[in-house]
Amino acid sequence: MTPAELAEALRAGGHGDVVESRGEVTVVVDREELSSMLGALRADGALGFDSLSDVAATDWPGRDPRLWVAYHLYSTEHRHRVRVKVGVAEDDPHVPSVTGMFPTADWLEREVFDFFGVIFDGHPDLRRIELPESWETFPLRKDHALEGVPVRFGGGAFIPPPDQRDT
């Protein structure tokens, strides 16, 4: 199935706002429709999206919604892909966890939480995966400092950001 045919099949099935561009198919849904949409894509035998290969996020400061979470699905039987995107407001960064439907979402959702601050409601173990639990910011948000952040090591050692060091 070509991307154009896949997009048409998704539109015919009533699967949200479907966009086909540059050989990629994206479905944009509201947060309330996310779980049911992913479940429908997984259950539809003609589409067969049985694998979640990635969960990613992007930050668009000044836009509403500011954060976008993208779920990349793959059909091992039909060998086609689709991206499902959901917008998340900065002041309410919650989306439902899909770990019950796709177990691979466990660490993928934790990574998005760690770096962007998106909260996955119902996640079985939502905690930071790369940064220490005491970290207070979300480094992949575009309002995060680019010049470095203070780093505190065990034993009290402290290294200031590069732009604040005495040389």
Secondary structure, DSSP 4 states (H G I P E B T S, - for coil): --HHHHHHHHHHTT-SEEEEETTEEEEEE-GGGHHHHHHHHHH-TTT---EEEEEEEEE-TTSSS-EEEEEEEE-TTT--EEEEEEEE-TT--EEE--TTT-TTHHHHHHHHHHHH--EEET-TT-S-SSS-TT--S-TTSTTS-SS---EE-GGG-EE--GGG---
